[in-house]
């Protein structure tokens, strides 16, 4: 038998994609010559292509043993070992291949990939560059260079590398996909969407549809995002991230029953997955199902985001049992708005316990001392917390006190202006309708940009004087309004929420985006109009309502279309004109 001819025929079948025929030819060679290095290497490649890493490693190991000075055997062995998760050994194999053949671009490419996988991104970039220097026309080298740059938080340079790869090989789906990832990290979502679609056209997958969905979701193209997440689940029904994001889109679109069904179906496969329970809580709370919703909300502590905020207290967690004769610590969590909303529960606990200490974020202390005369308030990090018999997180109180939509403690005001605050008598003494305005919340909020509007949108409100309660960098957006007397800047006079409460007390009405000031005005019993983006991203405001069971003096104005403030601002101007006549 002519083994060389048999091997040649196998290689030709291999190149043509006739892998079954190629296997038969290689096996014939190995039957007559079990130590044939070429056949061993080619069979190793086919085994790895079919997903059989152990067989690929065994075949490549035999090839190395038979001819230890042949670099290609080390490349194949390295590839097989990396597929098995034995990355350090794979790196060693690729380095040996380079030692045997310093001009092998393939060896450098594979080494850069393994180093990137191992987290050695700096070295990975160097190896990818070496491959490019040897053979600048190899698209894979540019892809690996881009991967390393992206891992080093240099997405702009990564885009350039991926572009070079697609220029050399327009059919390289990985280059298009990774370029989309790089663009998304730059918040260049339109470019990311275009690249993800190119990658999907070449080879569809759950991962590519999921990333496309995320980019579409970021620019509020909700119909298309929903379709992408749905397709991701078609490819991989067990993709929990896609299920979570699909439910989020459905919730944002007001289809709460579908969102719940999506999450419960995923929970059938992963009943202890915290992110599924957390997102189910958001759906249930948005719908007003508080019994189930607040119970599910307790899963937040098991999610990656919240687990880092778990604190170790020497006392016993309070689980809703009697507090008679016991001291209780209520500790802070989440944002200012959440604290202003949930602090309403604390006076109820003061009446039940021997003593209650409330920990809060800096800036809330003076205000929160008005909750109850027997309440001890300590701002976070200012003083040591006292030893207490029990402790509880503030946002767990609705669950432990068995709150329903009908039993929300909504008697207002539950907060009051404390003594020795900033004086706003000059504001209170002015004639006409006095409106406080806030157009932006915390910059740390992921959705702050979409939920914020421009201060100039309010400048044309009829028959009133506007007073800015805006703090921080967003206040600069109204500098020309301040300069021309169209709005009075109270921000510099607000040192904490107690001062803000005093300012609000001097006004007739507060108009605000979904910010902590909305909660503050509601807690003070001041008429407050809250302008909500579409989607709102907050379960508190529910869907479709123009009122809130949490704040009897609140009125909700909802954006009709994502990103379009014109309609809601027209509605607001009309409402202000009516309010001025009261």
FENDAJO-V217458 format. One record per residue. N is the residue number from 1. RES is the residue in one letter. NEAR is the number of other ideal C-beta (glycine too) atoms within 8 Angstrom. Layout:
N & RES & NEAR
N & RES & NEAR
This chain:
1 & X & 5
2 & X & 5
3 & X & 10
4 & X & 6
5 & X & 7
6 & X & 12
7 & X & 15
8 & X & 8
9 & X & 9
10 & X & 18
11 & X & 10
12 & X & 8
13 & X & 12
14 & X & 12
15 & X & 6
16 & X & 6
17 & X & 5
18 & X & 8
19 & X & 11
20 & X & 6
21 & X & 9
22 & X & 14
23 & X & 11
24 & X & 9
25 & X & 13
26 & X & 14
27 & X & 9
28 & X & 11
29 & X & 15
30 & X & 12
31 & X & 6
32 & X & 7
33 & X & 8
34 & X & 5
35 & X & 7
36 & X & 11
37 & X & 11
38 & X & 8
39 & X & 13
40 & X & 16
41 & X & 14
42 & X & 14
43 & X & 13
44 & X & 17
45 & X & 10
46 & X & 13
47 & X & 13
48 & X & 14
49 & X & 7
50 & X & 7
51 & X & 5
52 & X & 8
53 & X & 11
54 & X & 7
55 & X & 9
56 & X & 16
57 & X & 13
58 & X & 8
59 & X & 14
60 & X & 16
61 & X & 9
62 & X & 10
63 & X & 16
64 & X & 12
65 & X & 6
66 & X & 9
67 & X & 8
68 & X & 6
69 & X & 4
70 & X & 11
71 & X & 12
72 & X & 8
73 & X & 14
74 & X & 15
75 & X & 15
76 & X & 16
77 & X & 15
78 & X & 18
79 & X & 13
80 & X & 15
81 & X & 13
82 & X & 14
83 & X & 9
84 & X & 9
85 & X & 5
86 & X & 8
87 & X & 11
88 & X & 7
89 & X & 9
90 & X & 13
91 & X & 13
92 & X & 9
93 & X & 13
94 & X & 15
95 & X & 9
96 & X & 10
97 & X & 17
98 & X & 13
99 & X & 6
100 & X & 9
101 & X & 8
102 & X & 5
103 & X & 5
104 & X & 12
105 & X & 11
106 & X & 8
107 & X & 14
108 & X & 15
109 & X & 15
110 & X & 14
111 & X & 15
112 & X & 18
113 & X & 12
114 & X & 14
115 & X & 14
116 & X & 14
117 & X & 8
118 & X & 9
119 & X & 6
120 & X & 8
121 & X & 11
122 & X & 8
123 & X & 8
124 & X & 16
125 & X & 13
126 & X & 9
127 & X & 14
128 & X & 16
129 & X & 9
130 & X & 9
131 & X & 17
132 & X & 12
133 & X & 6
134 & X & 9
135 & X & 8
136 & X & 6
137 & X & 5
138 & X & 12
139 & X & 13
140 & X & 10
141 & X & 16
142 & X & 16
143 & X & 15
144 & X & 16
145 & X & 14
146 & X & 19
147 & X & 13
148 & X & 16
149 & X & 13
150 & X & 14
151 & X & 10
152 & X & 9
153 & X & 5
154 & X & 8
155 & X & 12
156 & X & 8
157 & X & 9
158 & X & 15
159 & X & 13
160 & X & 9
161 & X & 13
162 & X & 16
163 & X & 9
164 & X & 10
165 & X & 15
166 & X & 13
167 & X & 6
168 & X & 10
169 & X & 8
170 & X & 5
171 & X & 5
172 & X & 14
173 & X & 10
174 & X & 8
175 & X & 15
176 & X & 15
177 & X & 14
178 & X & 14
179 & X & 15
180 & X & 18
181 & X & 11
182 & X & 15
183 & X & 14
184 & X & 14
185 & X & 8
186 & X & 9
187 & X & 6
188 & X & 8
189 & X & 12
190 & X & 7
191 & X & 9
192 & X & 14
193 & X & 13
194 & X & 9
195 & X & 13
196 & X & 15
197 & X & 9
198 & X & 10
199 & X & 14
200 & X & 12
201 & X & 5
202 & X & 9
203 & X & 7
204 & X & 7
205 & X & 8
206 & X & 11
207 & X & 8
208 & X & 13
209 & X & 16
210 & X & 15
211 & X & 14
212 & X & 14
213 & X & 17
214 & X & 11
215 & X & 14
216 & X & 14
217 & X & 13
218 & X & 9
219 & X & 9
220 & X & 9
221 & X & 8
222 & X & 13
223 & X & 6
224 & X & 8
225 & X & 14
226 & X & 13
227 & X & 8
228 & X & 13
229 & X & 16
230 & X & 9
231 & X & 10
232 & X & 15
233 & X & 13
234 & X & 6
235 & X & 10
236 & X & 8
237 & X & 6
238 & X & 6
239 & X & 12
240 & X & 11
241 & X & 8
242 & X & 15
243 & X & 15
244 & X & 13
245 & X & 14
246 & X & 14
247 & X & 15
248 & X & 12
249 & X & 14
250 & X & 13
251 & X & 14
252 & X & 9
253 & X & 9
254 & X & 7
255 & X & 8
256 & X & 12
257 & X & 6
258 & X & 8
259 & X & 13
260 & X & 13
261 & X & 8
262 & X & 12
263 & X & 15
264 & X & 9
265 & X & 9
266 & X & 13
267 & X & 12
268 & X & 6
269 & X & 8
270 & X & 9
271 & X & 6
272 & X & 4
273 & X & 10
274 & X & 10
275 & X & 11
276 & X & 14
277 & X & 12
278 & X & 13
279 & X & 12
280 & X & 14
281 & X & 15
282 & X & 12
283 & X & 15
284 & X & 13
285 & X & 14
286 & X & 11
287 & X & 11
288 & X & 7
289 & X & 8
290 & X & 12
291 & X & 8
292 & X & 8
293 & X & 15
294 & X & 13
295 & X & 9
296 & X & 12
297 & X & 14
298 & X & 9
299 & X & 11
300 & X & 12
301 & X & 8
302 & X & 8
303 & X & 11
304 & X & 6
305 & X & 6
306 & X & 10
307 & X & 9
308 & X & 6
309 & X & 6
310 & X & 7
311 & X & 5
312 & X & 4
313 & X & 8
314 & X & 4
315 & X & 10
316 & X & 6
317 & X & 8
318 & X & 11
319 & X & 5
320 & X & 6
321 & X & 5
322 & X & 5
323 & X & 12
324 & X & 7
325 & X & 4
326 & X & 10
327 & X & 13
328 & X & 16
329 & X & 15
330 & X & 14
331 & X & 12
332 & X & 9
333 & X & 8
334 & X & 7
335 & X & 8
336 & X & 12
337 & X & 12
338 & X & 11
339 & X & 14
340 & X & 14
341 & X & 11
342 & X & 11
343 & X & 15
344 & X & 10
345 & X & 12
346 & X & 15
347 & X & 11
348 & X & 9
349 & X & 13
350 & X & 12
351 & X & 5
352 & X & 8
353 & X & 11
354 & X & 7
355 & X & 9
356 & X & 15
357 & X & 15
358 & X & 14
359 & X & 12
360 & X & 13
361 & X & 9
362 & X & 9
363 & X & 8
364 & X & 14
365 & X & 13
366 & X & 10
367 & X & 13
368 & X & 14
369 & X & 9
370 & X & 8
371 & X & 13
372 & X & 8
373 & X & 3
374 & X & 6
375 & X & 14
376 & X & 8
377 & X & 12
378 & X & 12
379 & X & 13
380 & X & 9
381 & X & 4
382 & X & 7
383 & X & 5
384 & X & 3
385 & X & 9
386 & X & 8
387 & X & 5
388 & X & 12
389 & X & 7
390 & X & 13
391 & X & 12
392 & X & 13
393 & X & 7
394 & X & 16
395 & X & 11
396 & X & 10
397 & X & 14
398 & X & 12
399 & X & 11
400 & X & 10
401 & X & 9
402 & X & 8
403 & X & 11
404 & X & 8
405 & X & 7
406 & X & 4
407 & X & 7
408 & X & 9
409 & X & 9
410 & X & 9
411 & X & 4
412 & X & 11
413 & X & 7
414 & X & 10
415 & X & 13
416 & X & 7
417 & X & 9
418 & X & 11
419 & X & 3
420 & X & 3
421 & X & 11
422 & X & 9
423 & X & 6
424 & X & 12
425 & X & 7
426 & X & 7
427 & X & 13
428 & X & 9
429 & X & 5
430 & X & 8
431 & X & 2
432 & X & 7
433 & X & 11
434 & X & 14
435 & X & 15
436 & X & 18
437 & X & 15
438 & X & 15
439 & X & 15
440 & X & 12
441 & X & 12
442 & X & 9
443 & X & 8
444 & X & 4
445 & X & 9
446 & X & 3
447 & X & 8
448 & X & 12
449 & X & 5
450 & X & 10
451 & X & 13
452 & X & 10
453 & X & 9
454 & X & 7
455 & X & 14
456 & X & 7
457 & X & 9
458 & X & 13
459 & X & 10
460 & X & 5
461 & X & 12
462 & X & 8
463 & X & 8
464 & X & 11
465 & X & 9
466 & X & 14
467 & X & 14
468 & X & 17
469 & X & 16
470 & X & 13
471 & X & 6
472 & X & 7
473 & X & 5
474 & X & 10
475 & X & 12
476 & X & 6
477 & X & 9
478 & X & 14
479 & X & 8
480 & X & 6
481 & X & 13
482 & X & 12
483 & X & 6
484 & X & 6
485 & X & 6
486 & X & 7
487 & X & 14
488 & X & 10
489 & X & 9
490 & X & 13
491 & X & 10
492 & X & 5
493 & X & 9
494 & X & 12
495 & X & 5
496 & X & 12
497 & X & 13
498 & X & 11
499 & X & 12
500 & X & 12
501 & X & 16
502 & X & 13
503 & X & 17
504 & X & 15
505 & X & 11
506 & X & 10
507 & X & 13
508 & X & 6
509 & X & 13
510 & X & 17
511 & X & 13
512 & X & 17
513 & X & 14
514 & X & 14
515 & X & 11
516 & X & 12
517 & X & 13
518 & X & 16
519 & X & 12
520 & X & 15
521 & X & 16
522 & X & 15
523 & X & 15
524 & X & 14
525 & X & 8
526 & X & 12
527 & X & 10
528 & X & 15
529 & X & 14
530 & X & 14
531 & X & 13
532 & X & 13
533 & X & 13
534 & X & 9
535 & X & 10
536 & X & 10
537 & X & 8
538 & X & 7
539 & X & 8
540 & X & 8
541 & X & 12
542 & X & 10
543 & X & 8
544 & X & 4
545 & X & 8
546 & X & 6
547 & X & 8
548 & X & 13
549 & X & 6
550 & X & 9
551 & X & 11
552 & X & 8
553 & X & 10
554 & X & 14
555 & X & 10
556 & X & 12
557 & X & 12
558 & X & 9
559 & X & 13
560 & X & 7
561 & X & 7
562 & X & 10
563 & X & 7
564 & X & 8
565 & X & 10
566 & X & 6
567 & X & 10
568 & X & 12
569 & X & 11
570 & X & 8
571 & X & 9
572 & X & 14
573 & X & 11
574 & X & 8
575 & X & 11
576 & X & 14
577 & X & 10
578 & X & 8
579 & X & 10
580 & X & 10
581 & X & 5
582 & X & 4
